[in-house]
Amino acid sequence: MAAPDLDDIVRLCKQRGFVFPSAEIYGGFRSTYDYGPLGALMLRNVKNLWWRTMVQLRHDVVGLDAAILSSPRIWEASGHLANFTDPLVDCRSCNERWRADHLPAGDDGVVRCPNCASTDLTEARAFNMMFKTHVGPVEDGANEGYLRPETAQGHFVNFSNVLQTSRKKPPFGIAQVGKSFRNEITPGNFVFRTREFEQMELEFFVPPAEADEWFEYWCRERLEWYVRYGIARERLRLRHHDKEELSHYSAATTDIEFLFPWGWGELEGVANRTDYDLRAHSEASGVRLEYFDQATGESYMPYVIEPAAGATRTMMAFLIAAYDTDEVGGEARSVLRLHPDIAPYQVAVLPLSRKETLVPVAEEVLGLLQPVAMCDYDETQSIGRRYRRQDEIGTPLCVTVDFDSLDDRAVTIRDRDTTGQVRVPIDVLAAEVAARVGR
Ligand code: ATP
């Protein structure tokens, strides 16, 4: 499998409509990105797959969609106002700013500015990464609010609401997918680190005595998820945090890392948050966030195991892992070997020509397949070029309508990975496609 470099991925994303630089017509805007027609489909697929795995296929997890705009009291109690900081250093020579823990020392052990190589750097100071804003028309301190830097606190402040309405009891989880915002000092590596991004977070509430067991369970489950959807096991690893690296709320953290073109990077962190958050919010709000166990007649504060993944970062990892080049009929092709559940389109319907006689049959075929799978429809250029285009964007199946289709009421299914072709009657096409893309 060809390992792409980052430029290959950025180029593919731009040319084929996965990801565009935001506000490009104005020269871009500070490492923000927009997801184009294919990126919007693929990102949605990643989030839906996570939801399906974490909520739909389990009986012990319920969903939540909490507000992004949030009260300062939440972040004060959670410790983020005091602790959600990165160490910032300034270069006195070129005035660039860097995250101190991302600046490697040279062979001589000296740290230099990556921009101008000066060694004249300030001492590191704590920089809070939360975006502050004003809520309402008056811009004063009483109206301050924050864009959430993680989805997680929504789960904790709604703990009692969810417990009462869902009738769940520990061990049980609350899952949420949504945007988070961090004023990163050095965003970069395309969508790996951005200031606006999407997270997929589960807070799993357990009896304290079971916390270690569930921590191991979620590390295993989450690692397997990436493998199941197409990332080779050898490009993934688990990395345990030392005591010094642990977040302020965590008793243990293991990162699931992926081998990006520039080296290992985090896809997801699994943390044992203990009862840190429920306790902090109970103390700050005066509302006891506990579970009353009818069996023992006692109340207790559950521990929380949190698998927290990034949706945008994960989409990028799936793109990199799927990228491949090979040769078909003596010609080089580039192909995204995406899992059908992740590929933007599962099927492309391709009439052999734009002749009037073919179009009605092609449209009929499209209408039959659209309820089953996400379909592209393309009638321009030679069929060979259209196959290449679909290979490059990862479409697992092409369905070609040709002149024989008018007589035999059959079409050709072409497989992205093998390039093999089979003739299938239109009457059974929807069932055949559904079976092939796992619907
Ligand atoms: P990092 O060490 O890379 O800054 P983190 O440990 O602070 O990440 P978490 O707080 O554990 O990240 O967030 C959970 C997940 O959210 C990460 O594993 C990552 O996939 C995603 N994520 C975090 N920050 C960003 C970001 N700035 N851009 C894109 N995704 C992010």
Boltz pocket constraint, residues with backbone or C-beta under 6 A from the ligand:
constraints:
  - pocket:
      binder: B
      contacts: [[A, 149], [A, 150], [A, 182], [A, 184], [A, 191], [A, 192], [A, 193], [A, 194], [A, 195], [A, 196], [A, 197], [A, 198], [A, 199], [A, 266], [A, 267], [A, 268], [A, 269], [A, 308], [A, 309], [A, 310], [A, 311], [A, 312], [A, 313], [A, 314]]
      max_distance: 6.0
